[in-house]
Amino acid sequence: MAELLEITMIVSFGASWPLNVIKSYKARTAKGKSLPFLCLILFGYIAGIISKLVNESYMASFNEKWYVLFFYVLNFIMVAIDFILYFRNLSLDKKENSK
C-alpha cells in the first residue's frame, strides 16, 4: 500500500512537468521562473533516487518494483529539461533587452 501511495505521489507531481516544459519552451522567457525552486526540486528527486538505490529491501525486490525508480528518474529528467530551458530563456531575455 505504501508503494502505491508513493507512486501516486510521484505520478501526480510528474504529470505537471511535461506541461511546464512545453510552456517554458514556448514562452521563450525566464520571467516568472524561479531558479532556486528548480534546484530544490532537482535536489529532492536526486535524494529520492539515491534513497531507492541505497535501500537494501527495495534493491532486493528491484525486478518487481523497478517502476518506482523509473518515475523518480522520469520526473528528474523533466525538471532537468526545464532547468536547461531556464538558462536558454534567460539568454533570450538578455538578447531581447540588449536591443
Backbone bond lengths (Angstrom), bond angles and torsions (degrees), N, CA, C in turn:
res aa  C-N    CA-C-N  psi(-1)  N-CA   C-N-CA  omega(-1)  CA-C   N-CA-C  phi
1 M - - - 1.446 - - 1.532 111.22 -
2 A 1.346 116.47 -40.87 1.461 120.55 179.88 1.524 111.01 -61.86
3 E 1.326 116.71 -39.36 1.462 120.22 179.70 1.526 111.15 -66.83
4 L 1.321 116.80 -38.66 1.458 120.78 178.61 1.529 110.37 -63.27
5 L 1.317 116.84 -41.57 1.462 120.86 177.93 1.529 111.07 -66.97
6 E 1.330 116.68 -38.08 1.461 120.22 177.85 1.525 110.38 -64.42
7 I 1.311 117.16 -43.54 1.460 121.18 178.75 1.525 110.01 -63.83
8 T 1.322 117.44 -41.10 1.458 121.34 177.91 1.521 110.54 -59.35
9 M 1.323 116.38 -42.46 1.465 120.99 178.74 1.525 110.54 -63.97
10 I 1.302 117.30 -48.03 1.463 121.63 -177.75 1.533 110.73 -64.67
11 V 1.325 117.69 -42.89 1.466 120.96 179.69 1.531 110.00 -66.09
12 S 1.327 116.76 -40.20 1.468 120.18 178.86 1.519 111.29 -62.26
13 F 1.336 116.54 -45.96 1.457 119.68 177.52 1.526 110.16 -64.41
14 G 1.306 115.92 -42.39 1.456 121.10 -175.18 1.513 114.35 -70.98
15 A 1.316 118.00 -22.76 1.466 120.36 -178.17 1.521 112.14 -64.29
16 S 1.318 116.73 -28.79 1.462 119.44 -177.56 1.530 113.14 -84.73
17 W 1.318 118.65 -21.63 1.469 119.81 -175.09 1.517 114.49 -65.08
18 P 1.340 120.44 -42.53 1.484 117.50 177.26 1.522 112.30 -59.89
19 L 1.330 117.18 -39.14 1.462 120.37 177.74 1.522 110.92 -64.48
20 N 1.317 116.50 -38.73 1.460 121.60 178.94 1.532 110.97 -66.59
21 V 1.318 116.72 -39.25 1.466 121.07 178.23 1.526 109.76 -63.90
22 I 1.317 117.01 -44.40 1.470 120.60 178.93 1.528 110.20 -61.91
23 K 1.325 115.94 -43.12 1.462 120.23 179.53 1.533 110.89 -62.99
24 S 1.323 117.16 -43.10 1.467 120.94 178.71 1.523 111.24 -63.27
25 Y 1.322 116.40 -40.74 1.460 120.75 -179.33 1.528 110.87 -64.90
26 K 1.322 116.11 -45.00 1.461 120.50 -177.87 1.523 112.70 -73.73
27 A 1.328 117.67 -33.38 1.465 121.47 -176.11 1.524 112.04 -66.69
28 R 1.319 117.23 -35.26 1.457 122.52 179.44 1.534 112.35 57.18
29 T 1.341 115.74 30.95 1.459 121.21 175.59 1.527 108.84 -147.76
30 A 1.311 115.10 148.91 1.463 120.77 177.56 1.528 111.03 -92.28
31 K 1.317 116.32 -2.58 1.468 120.35 -179.51 1.522 109.51 -61.77
32 G 1.310 115.06 133.15 1.459 120.65 -179.63 1.514 114.15 89.09
33 K 1.320 117.84 -6.04 1.466 122.55 177.89 1.516 109.43 -96.22
34 S 1.319 115.83 149.84 1.456 121.64 178.69 1.523 109.38 -119.43
35 L 1.329 116.27 111.32 1.457 120.52 177.96 1.527 111.55 -62.61
36 P 1.346 119.89 -44.20 1.475 118.55 177.39 1.533 112.54 -58.92
37 F 1.321 117.34 -36.90 1.466 120.53 177.94 1.525 110.59 -62.79
38 L 1.338 116.79 -48.08 1.464 120.15 179.30 1.526 111.11 -60.76
39 C 1.338 116.35 -41.19 1.473 120.08 179.20 1.525 110.92 -63.52
40 L 1.314 116.89 -40.94 1.459 120.71 179.79 1.525 111.33 -65.48
41 I 1.317 117.52 -40.92 1.463 121.24 177.78 1.531 110.01 -64.94
42 L 1.332 117.58 -44.55 1.469 120.48 177.14 1.525 110.94 -58.89
43 F 1.328 116.06 -45.17 1.463 120.74 178.66 1.535 110.73 -59.57
44 G 1.328 116.69 -42.02 1.463 120.42 179.30 1.517 112.26 -62.92
45 Y 1.330 116.84 -42.71 1.464 119.26 178.17 1.523 111.57 -67.38
46 I 1.325 117.79 -37.39 1.467 120.19 175.40 1.527 110.11 -60.55
47 A 1.339 116.45 -44.40 1.464 120.34 178.56 1.526 110.58 -61.73
48 G 1.322 117.13 -41.39 1.460 120.68 178.69 1.515 112.45 -63.82
49 I 1.331 116.34 -41.97 1.476 120.65 178.51 1.524 110.33 -64.29
50 I 1.322 116.32 -46.97 1.469 119.87 179.65 1.520 110.58 -63.03
51 S 1.337 117.13 -38.91 1.474 119.22 179.76 1.523 110.98 -60.48
52 K 1.311 117.41 -36.51 1.468 120.19 177.23 1.523 111.05 -69.88
53 L 1.326 116.49 -41.47 1.465 120.02 -176.82 1.528 112.80 -68.38
54 V 1.322 117.98 -28.63 1.470 120.29 -179.20 1.530 112.61 -96.49
55 N 1.328 117.30 -3.21 1.462 121.84 178.66 1.529 108.52 -82.99
56 E 1.337 115.78 108.20 1.471 120.43 -174.97 1.525 112.55 -61.89
57 S 1.330 117.79 -39.27 1.468 118.77 -178.48 1.532 110.72 -69.49
58 Y 1.339 116.72 -36.00 1.464 119.30 176.55 1.521 110.06 -65.99
59 M 1.316 116.56 -47.69 1.466 120.02 -178.05 1.528 111.68 -64.52
60 A 1.339 117.50 -31.32 1.467 120.62 178.25 1.528 111.03 -65.97
61 S 1.322 116.60 -28.19 1.469 120.12 179.92 1.528 111.17 -111.74
62 F 1.321 116.90 25.51 1.466 121.80 -175.63 1.524 112.42 -57.02
63 N 1.332 118.15 -38.75 1.469 120.65 -179.34 1.517 112.12 -59.14
64 E 1.333 117.14 -28.45 1.456 121.29 -179.40 1.526 112.50 -95.69
65 K 1.338 117.21 -21.44 1.464 120.96 -172.99 1.525 113.24 -123.93
66 W 1.316 117.91 25.91 1.459 122.27 -178.41 1.524 112.43 -60.57
67 Y 1.329 116.38 -29.05 1.462 121.43 -174.46 1.533 112.63 -64.02
68 V 1.335 117.91 -26.78 1.467 120.01 178.77 1.530 109.26 -64.30
69 L 1.323 116.48 -49.43 1.459 121.30 178.61 1.528 110.70 -64.12
70 F 1.326 116.68 -36.35 1.462 121.47 178.79 1.524 110.79 -55.37
71 F 1.330 117.81 -46.10 1.464 120.79 -178.34 1.521 112.26 -68.08
72 Y 1.335 117.04 -35.35 1.469 119.48 174.83 1.534 110.14 -61.63
73 V 1.314 116.24 -46.36 1.468 120.85 -178.69 1.529 110.45 -66.68
74 L 1.315 117.45 -42.50 1.462 120.80 179.17 1.530 110.94 -60.13
75 N 1.320 116.93 -44.85 1.467 120.15 178.05 1.520 111.16 -64.47
76 F 1.318 117.21 -40.75 1.460 120.80 177.72 1.528 110.16 -58.88
77 I 1.320 117.16 -43.89 1.468 121.29 -179.80 1.529 110.61 -62.65
78 M 1.322 117.59 -42.82 1.464 120.85 178.97 1.529 111.40 -62.07
79 V 1.326 116.95 -43.74 1.470 120.20 179.41 1.529 109.75 -68.22
80 A 1.329 117.26 -37.39 1.466 120.72 178.42 1.530 110.45 -63.28
81 I 1.318 117.67 -38.80 1.463 120.60 176.70 1.525 109.89 -63.75
82 D 1.324 116.71 -43.41 1.466 120.20 178.24 1.524 110.86 -63.96
83 F 1.325 116.89 -36.24 1.470 123.29 176.72 1.531 109.91 -60.95
84 I 1.322 116.86 -46.49 1.466 122.05 178.81 1.534 110.24 -64.48
85 L 1.320 116.06 -42.60 1.469 119.93 178.37 1.521 111.61 -63.01
86 Y 1.322 117.34 -31.40 1.465 120.42 176.76 1.533 109.94 -56.95
87 F 1.327 116.22 -46.45 1.468 119.92 -178.43 1.526 111.60 -71.79
88 R 1.316 117.68 -35.38 1.466 119.83 173.78 1.523 109.57 -60.80
89 N 1.318 115.81 -47.37 1.459 120.23 -177.78 1.522 112.09 -68.20
90 L 1.315 117.29 -34.03 1.462 121.23 175.73 1.535 109.63 -62.46
91 S 1.313 116.22 -41.62 1.456 121.10 177.34 1.528 110.95 -64.30
92 L 1.329 116.35 -41.76 1.463 119.76 177.18 1.544 111.03 -63.51
93 D 1.331 116.24 -38.51 1.469 120.30 176.63 1.533 111.27 -61.55
94 K 1.323 116.42 -42.63 1.472 120.44 179.96 1.524 110.71 -64.78
95 K 1.336 116.61 -40.66 1.462 119.32 177.76 1.517 111.18 -64.83
96 E 1.307 116.68 -40.08 1.473 120.88 178.98 1.527 111.58 -65.33
97 N 1.324 115.98 -38.97 1.461 120.09 -178.63 1.530 113.25 -74.57
98 S 1.325 116.08 -21.03 1.461 119.19 -179.61 1.531 112.93 -84.49
99 K 1.300 117.15 -7.29 1.477 120.90 179.36 1.496 111.35 -73.66
